[in-house]
Amino acid sequence: MRMLIFGIALLFGVDASAQPILAREPHTLPPFAVVYVQNKSCSYGKVLRVVGSLKGLQRKRTCVSVSSAHAEF
């Protein structure tokens, strides 16, 4: 019985921690926050990883594979 409850809790915990992939890059993004954006700037099977920056600096944008985007969080 304990294993069943533990398995269900683990299953829901993994689903709750998944990082969604957005359609558009957000206008405001807190410093060092990470979002994943699906757009045409990256090749097939990759998403754009955007890291927020401090005021006055450019955001860091890199293309990463979809599988690494889900595994990173």
N, C-alpha and C positions, 0 to 999 in steps of 0.2 A: 504494500500500500504506500509506503514512504517513497519507494522508487517511482511509482506512478505520479505522485504529487510533485516530486522533484523534476521528473521529466516534463510535466506540463508547465511548471514554473520556468524551467530552462527554455522551453519552446517559446513561451510568450516573452521572455526576457530578450531573446535573440531578435524576435520580430520588432520589438519596441526600440531596439538600438539601431535599426537600419537607417542610414542616411538617405533621404529622398533625393532624386535627381530632378532638378528644376528645369523648366522650359526656357526661362529667361534669367539673366543675372540680376540680382536685386540691386535697387538703386542705392540703398544704404546697407552697409555691412560692417559690423563691429571689428575692431582691430584683432587680427589673428584668428578670426572665425573662418571656417572652411565650408564652402558650398560647392556642389557639383552641378554643372549646367550642360544640358544636351543641346548643342547647336551645330551649325555647319562649319565652324572654325576648326574642328578636329576631324580626323579621318574616321572611317567606319570602325565601330567597336571601341571607340574612345570617347571620353567626356572631358569637358573643360573643368579643371580644378582651380577654383578661385579662392585666394587667401586674402582676407581683409588686412588693411594696413593702417598705420597712424595717419593722422590728418596731414595732407600735403604730399604724401608719397603715393606712388602708383601701386595698384593691387598686383599681386603675383599670380600669373595665369599660366598653367601648364596643362598639356593633354595627358591623360592617364587612361589606362584600360578600364573598362566597366567593372571587371572582376576585382581589380585592386581598389577601386573606389568603394565597393561594398565591403571589402575585407579590412579596409583601413580603420573604420570606426569601430 
